[in-house]
Amino acid sequence: MEIDKQTVEKIAHLSRLELSEEEKERSIIELNKILSFMDKLNEVDVTGVEPLIHLNEEINVLRPDKVVQEISKEDALSNAPKKNDDYFIVPKVIK
């Protein structure tokens, strides 16, 4: 497959991009380079090669969840423009 000016104009239209003539020419060259690289990859024999699912062997490396009180309720409410003893007061958004 070869990318031509019509293909670049269609891609630009679908992407809602306005390209100058210079940008269109540069895009034609760059997209054709990408496609020729993909053709090279298609020539490689991958018989017996399993698809890569994960980039490394480690599974689920996460920290344990711990409840930590890092800010007190009073500190959290201290800068609120409207509040009562325990909550922020905000405008009603649901009728």
N, C-alpha and C positions, 0 to 999 in steps of 0.2 A: 504494500500500500504506500502511496506517495501523497504527501500533503501538498495541496495546491492553494492558490489564492482564494478560491471559492470556499474551500474547507475552513481556512482561517477566518474568513468573513462570517461564515455560519457559526463557528465557535465563538467568535467575538459577539455576534448578535445574541446567541443564547446566554452568554455571560454578561450581557449588558455592558460591553466594553466598547469604547470608541478608539480604534487604532489608526494611527497615521500610516501612510504608505510605507514609510521606513520601518515602523514597528511590524507591519504585516510581513514585509520581506524577511525581517529578522526572525519572526515567529515561524515562517515557513522553513527556514534553515534549521532552527533549533528543534522544531517538532520532527523534521526528517532525520536529524541526528538521533533523537530519542528512539524513533521507530527502527532505525538501522541497528542501534544497540540492542533493542528487543529482539530483532531478527538474529543477531549473534547469540543471544541467550537461548533462543529456540534451537540452535544447532548443537548445544551441549547435550551429551548423553547423560541422563539422570536416572538410568535404570538402576534400581536397587537403592536409591537415595530416598530416605523417608522425608516427608515434608516437615519443615521447621514449625513447631507449634509454640515453643517457648524459647526465649533468647538465652536463658540460663537454666541450670538444673534445680535451683532453689525454688521451693514451693511455699507460697503464702508467708512471706517474711514480713510479718506485721508486729507491731508492738501490742502488748496486751492492753485491753481497755481497763482503765482505772478511773473511778470517780474522784476528782480532785477539786476541792473548793478553792479556786484561785482568787476569787473576788467575793467580798461579802455583799450581802443584799443591800446594805446601807451604802456601800461604795458604788454599787451599780446604779442605785436610784439617786445618788447625790447630785448628778448633773441633769437629771430629767426635768424638762420644763413643767410637766404636770405629773403628779404621782399621788398615791395614797400610801398607807403604811407598807404595803407589800407589793404593789403593782405599778407599772407605767399606765398612765391614762392617755388613751389615743382616741382620735375621732372614730365614730362608728362607720364601718365600711359596708356592712350587710344590713339590708332593710328587714 
